[in-house]
Amino acid sequence: MTGSTRRAPFRANQAGLSHYALIFAIIAISIVAAFPLVWMVLSSFKTPAESMQVPPVWIPKTPSLEAYSEVSGVINAGRSFTNSAIIATTTTLGILITSLMAGYAFAKYRFRGRNLVFALLISTMFLPPIVTLIPLYRMVNSMGLNASLVGVIVPNLANAFGIFLMRQFIAGVPDDLIDAARVDGASELRIVFSVVAPAVVPAIAALALFAFVFHWNTYLWPLTILQGNTDDYPIVLSLGRLLSYNRGAMNTGLVMAGATLAVLPPLVLFVFLQRFFVDSIVSTGVKG
């Protein structure tokens, strides 16, 4: 028996151990990452007595939906969810449209200063949002859009990251496909939305997921623009009223119920788009 033959079972065992170690690491990391979400959901079903119990109760002995019924009594949950849906959906659609068009221009057009303009665009991604908060507020205020949902939405209809992402994916679309569409008489807009867009669906889905979740959860900009106009508050701002309503641990279940409701729409969207999201990551890795 040669030395290489003797080492073969050892290498197989080592590979098997590495495989199980990797699975164990993934499970451990998943549990740590999911723990806050699970704790939040379980706490929303606890009674006030269980919320204050020491040591803490992990699983409620008498699950109750009372906290969920009380949320609407403290905040206008329906109106807040509607506001969040308007902000997140409209902003996401705007980002998808502008990113597709600008990404197509940067990827397939040749014009003087293209690389410089693209570099300047990318450089804006490194600016902290707090730096642009006051100038952006002054611009929106000068247009008379403050204290309204329009003022929250308009400045976010274009996104440097979205343009960068679309440009990278659209660059991989064959030029022959675009030239064939032009020969058939298709306009540039039709090429973008009927030829290019179907070819980069994974990237569009990933960008839609990123944009929706970000603008659903955004806090500082709506707080700055709405200026106490509580009727137009999104759910994230309204949750702040639940926190101020909380006293000690008496209303912890109420806060957790509101947070659970707030996290559901992005979670449902991720479930529907996760396949495209994974495809976009795989495509990026293959191209890279």
N, C-alpha and C positions, 0 to 999 in steps of 0.2 A: 504494500500500500504506500503510495507516494505521499510526500508532505502536503501537496495541494489537495489530495483526496481526503486526508485526515482533517484539514482545516475547513472543508466544505460544510460539515454539520455545525461546526462552531460558528461560522459566518451566518448560516441559516438561523441558528438560535439567536445570534446577536441581532439579526434583522427583525426577528419576531419580537424580541424584547423592545427594540426601538419603536416598533409599530404600536405595541401596547402602551409604551410610555407616552407616545404622542397622543393616543386616544385619551389616556388618563389626564394629560395636560389640557387637552381641549375641553374635556368634561369639567375639570376644575375651574378653568377660566370662565366657562359658560355659566357655572353656578355662581361665581363671584359677580359676573356682569348682570345676571338676572335677579340677584338677591334683592336689590332696592325695589325693582318692579313688583316682585312677588310680595315683599313686605308691605308695599303700598296697597296692593289689592286686598290682601288679607286684613290689613288694618281698617280698610273701609267697611268691613263687615263686623267689626268689633263693637261691643257696647262701650259706653263711657267708662264703666267700671273696669272692663278688660283692658282698655287703653291705658289706664292709670296703674294697673297691677304691676308689682315688682316682686320677683323677676318677671320680665315681660311674657305675655302669652303669645305663642307663635301662631297657633291655629285657634280661631275663635270657637268657644264651646257652644255658644248660642248665636249663630250668624244672624245678622239683622240688616235689613235694607233701609232702615230709618234714616241713616246718614244721606243716602241718595235722594230720598224724598225731601229732606231739609235743605238741600243745596239750592233749589229754586226759590226757597223762601228767603235766603240770604242774598243771593245774587240773581240777576235776570239771566239764567243759564241759557235759555233759548235764544235770546237776543245776542248774547256773547258768542255762542257757537256760530250763529249766522254771520256775525261780523268777522270772526276768524276764518270762516269758510270763504267769505267774499274776498278778504285780504289775501289769503294763501292761494286760492284758485286763480284769481285775476292776475296776481303777480307771477305765478308760475306760468300761466299761458303767455304773458308778456315776455318773460325771460326765454321761453322756448322759441317764440317767433323771432325776437331780436337776435338771439344767439344763432339760430339757424341761418338767418340772412347774413349777419356779419361774419359768421364762421365760413359760410360759402364764399363770401367776397375775399376774405383773407386767404382761403385755401386755393381758390381756382382763378382769381383775377391777378393779373400782373400789372401793377401801377407803381409809379415813382413814390418812394417813401413808405412802401407797404411794410417793410420790416421795422422801420422806425416807429410807425404808428402802432404796430402790433406790440412792440417792446414797451412803448409808453402805456398801452392798455394793460399789459401784464403787470407793469410796475404799480398800478393802482391796487392790485391785490395785496400788496404788502403794507398798505396804509391801514393803521388801526381805525375801526369805525368811529371811535370817539373823536378822531382828528377832523373828520368830515361832518360831524354832527351839527355844529353851529353854522358853517357855511350852507349846508343843505337846508337847515331850518330857515335861514334868512331867505333863501331862494323860494322855498315853498310858501313862506309867509308873504313875500312880495307878490306872489301870484294869487293870493287870497285863498289858498287851499288849506290853511291851518285849521285845526279843530274839526277835521272831516276825514272820512275813510279815503277819499280821493287823495288827500295829502299824504296819507300813509302809503298808498299804492304807487303813485306816479313815479317817485324817485327810484323805485326798485324794479322798474319794468325792463331794465337792461342790466346785465351782470357780466363782469370781466371773466370770471371763472367759466360761466356758461359759454361765452364766445370762444375762449381758449379750448374748452372741451370739444365743442362742435368743430372747430377748425382742425383739431388733430384727427378726428374721425372722418371728416369730409375729405381731408387730404388723401385718404385711402380709397375714395370712390374713383373708379376708372374714368379718365378724361374722355375715352371713346364713348362711354355711356351718355355723358353730357353732350358731346358733339352730335351724337345720333339724335338726341332730343331737339337740339337746335336745328338740325337739318329737317326734321319733321315739322318745324315751325312753332315749337313751344317757346313761350316767353320765359324770361329768367325766373320770374316768380313761380311759374308752373314747374320749371325744372327743380327749383328748391323744394317745393312741397309735394311734387308728384314723382320725382326721380331720386333726388338726394335724400329726402326725409325717410322714405321706406328703407333705404340702404343703411341708415344709421339709427334704427329703432332702439337698439340696446343703449346707445348713448343718450337718446332722447328720454328714455324711461329713467335712466340713472339721474339725469339732470332734473327731471320732473320730481323725482323722489327727494333729492337734495334740496331743491328750491321750496317745495311744499312744506317739508319738515322745518326748514329754517324759518320761513315766514309765518308758519303756524305758531312757532315758539318764540318769535321775536318779541322783545319786551321794551327795550330802551327807546327805539324810534317811535312806536305808537304812543308811548307815555309822553314823549316830548311834543308830538304833534297834536294829540287830542286834547291836551291842556285841561284835564278834568272833565271832559265831555263823556261822562260815564255811559251814556246811551250807545256810544260807538266803541266802547271798550271791547277788545277781543277777549277770549276766555283766559288767556295768560294774565292779563291785567286784572280781570275780575277775580282770579284766584288770590290776588293780593288782598282783596277784601275778606276772603275766607281766613287768611292768616291773621289779619287784624281782629277778626271775630273770635279767633281761638283764644281760650284762656287756660293756660296750663295744658293739661292733657284732656280736659273735658270734651273738647270738640275736635280732637285729633281725627276721629273717624270721618267727620264732616270735611276736613281739609283733604284727607286721603281719597274720599269719594269724588270730590271735585277734580283732584289731580288724575284719578283713574279715568274719569270721563274725558278729560282734556287730552289724554294720551291715546285714546282709542282711534281717532281718525288717522293720524300718521301711522299707527301700527297696522291698521287695516290696509292702508295704501301700500305699505311695505310688503305685506303678504301677497298682494296682487302683482307687485312689480319686482319681486325679488329675483325671479327667473331672468328678467331682462337686466337687472342690476348685476347679477353674477356674470351674465354673458358679456356685459360691457367690460368688466374686470378681466375676463379671460381674453377678450379681443385685444385689450390694451397690452396684456402680457405677451401675447403672440406677436403683436406688431413691434413691441419694444425690443 
